Amino acid sequence: MVGLRAQTVDDCLACHEDPDLTAERQGKEISLFVDEAIYRKSVHGDFECVDCHADLAEAEFPHEENVEPVDCGMCHDQVAGVYAGSLHGQAVKAGERLAPQCWDCHGAHDITGPQAPNSRVNKFNIPFTCGRCHKEGMEVTRTYEILQDSILSHYSLSIHGMGLFNQWHKRLPILMARIGERKIRHE
């Protein structure tokens, strides 16, 4: 395949449809597999891979193993600006290894709209999305000395968690307002 340029989803899937395709990032083995059916159903399913992976637009493949991170702000500039000023965005800017990028919360090749029941940012899933990093014993809570324990349990039993999970009232506040997670500030 030397000399070919990856321009279409099909070109990229020639390698990335392999469930065993992996690479090492920051000392961890990660999967580079992309499930085409899931990708096609995602909010970006009509895009070509290079629409997001812009650094590969003119790349010959097999492309370099280390590719540039996707810049979601190319399309989502307003939200990216809010995120950049948040605690998480500032941590990314400072080069903090554990700082969450857009794909850590929203997904990568499987992003669905927030109203979809399987969306990571669906209001019913936000406590679990945040809890992947912000629960006791996780590297984030140990590194940044987040002292509260049983975070997910406490949230679930709070008026907000009970309202959310029991659907007492559709407008009860949840962990964050619609884009509030991008506005998290360190006080």
Buried (B, 14 or more C-beta within 10 A) or exposed (E): EEEEBBBEBEBBBBBBEEEEEEEEEEEEEEEBBBBBEBBEBBBBBEBBBBBBBBBBEEBEBEBEEEBEEBBBBEEBEEBBEBBBBBEBBBBBEEEBEBBBBBBBBBBBBBBBEBEBEEBBBBBEBBBEBBBBBBBBEBEBBEEBEBEEEEBBEEBBEEEBBBBBEEEEEEEBEBBBEEEBBBBBEEE
